[in-house]
Amino acid sequence: MSTTTQTVFDTGNVGQSSQQMSSSSSSMLTCMQACQQCHEACRKAAFGISPPAAQELAADDVRMLLECAELCQLSANWQLAGSQYCRQICGVCAALCRQCQARCNDSDGMQECAAACQRCAESCEAMSSMA
C-alpha cells in the first residue's frame, strides 16, 4: 500500500511570479508576527491589570482587550492556513485593533498594548488591501 503526501492548505499563490510570492509571503509573515504580538499584548493587558487600574477600566474595555487578542490569533491562524477569507479577517482585525489602540492610548500603563495594536492594525490593513 503506498501513501502520498498531499498539501492540505492552498496559499492562494497560483499564477503569481516568484517576486510577488516573496513579497506576499514576507508581508504575510510580518502580519502574522504582528497579530501574535498583539494577541500576547492584549492578553497580558487584560489579565495583568492592577486593582487600581481595574477600577478605572470598564468591563467592556477588558472585553475589548480579550476580543482583540482572540481576533488577532484567528487572523494569524487563518493566514497560516491560507484561508480564502484571511483578507476579510485581516480587515476586521485591523478595525478592532484601531478601536483597542484608541482605548489603550487613553489608559495609563497601556502603551505597550496600544503600540502592539497599532502595528497589528497597520499590518492587517496592508494585508486586507492586497490583491
N, C-alpha and C positions, 0 to 999 in steps of 0.2 A: 504494500500500500504506500503510495507516495503522497507526500504533503507538499503543498505550495504555500509560500508566504504571500499574503495579499495585503496591500495597503488599505487601511481602514478609512483614513481621512483624506479628503480631497482638499488641497491647499488653495485651489482656485487659481493656479498659476498657468494653466493651459493657454498657449498662444502668446505668452509674454516672452520678451527677449531676456537673455541672461542678466543684462544690466538692470532691466525693470524688475526681475525677480530678486536680484541682490538688493536693490533699493527698497522694494516691498518687504522683503524678509528683514532687512535692517530696521525699517520703520515698525514692523510688527513686533520685533524683539524689543525695541525701545518702548513701545506701547505696553507690551506685556509686563516689562520690568516696572514701568511707572504704575501700572494697575496693581501689581503685587506690593509695591512700596506704599501706595495709598491704602490698600487693604490693611496692611500692618499698622500704618499710622492712625487710621480711623479706629481700629480695634483697640490699639494702645490708648488712644484718647478716650474712648468710651469706657473702657474698663479701668483706666488709671486715674480717673477724676478724683481729686481730693475732696473731702467733705465740704470745705468752704466753696470750692469751685462748683460742686454739685448743687449747692443751694442757689447759685446764680444761673445754672442751666435749667431750661425747661425740659420736661420729659421728651418733647418732640425733637429737641436738639440731640439728645442721646440716641433717640430712634434714628435720626438722620445719619449720625455717625455710623451706626450699625448697618443701615441700609446702604450707605455709600460703600462701606467695607465689603459687603456681600456682592454688590453690583460690580465692583472692581474685580473681585475674584471671578465672578461669572464671565466678565469681559475677557480676562486673561485666559480662562479655560476655553472659551469658545474660539478665541483667536488661535490658540494652540491646536485645537481640534480642526481648524479650518472650516468652521461653520459658515454656511452661506449667509447667515444672519449677523455675523460679527460686526459688520459696519453699522448696522442699526443699533446693536447693543452698545457699540462704542459711542454712538451719538447720544443715547440715553445716559450712558455713564458720564459723558462729558457734562451734560446738563446738570446731573445730580452733583457731580464734583464741584461745579461752579457754585451751586447753592450751599454746599457744605463748606467750601472755601470761604464764602462770604460770612457765614455764621462763625466759623473758627477765627476769622480775622477780627470779629467783634468780641471775642472772648480772650481774657488773659490766659497765657500759658498754652494756647492752642496754635501757635505759629508754625510748629513743625507739621501739624496736621494740615494747616492751611496751605503750606508750601507743597506738600505731597499732593493735595487735591488740585492745586494749580498745575503742577507738572502732568498729572494724570489727565486733567481736562484738556490741556493743550495737545497732548499726545493722542488722546481719543478723538479730538476734533479733527486732527490730521488724518487719522485712520478712517474716520467716518466719511471723509470727503474724497478718499482715494477712489479712482475709477476702476 
